[in-house]
Amino acid sequence: MRYFSLALCVSGLLIAAVSTADAKGCIKGAVVGGVAGHYAGHHAVIGAIGGCIAGRHLAKKRMQADPPPHQ
């Protein structure tokens, strides 16, 4: 449980470090990666960091494929 809370802290710092527009997908990816890393040998922090990076990458690809409508 200590690693999971550490992963949440690290993901919070990652989110604070990037702007809100760049954080798309990072929160969900960090949570999923943190949980998966915790169950795969107590590597929640590494999983959260990897999940954040993968989530941002997928969100960016999705945004390029289908841009939002302009207001």
Secondary structure as UniProt FT lines:
FT   HELIX           2..17
FT   TURN            20..25
FT   HELIX           26..39
FT   TURN            40..41
FT   HELIX           44..65
//
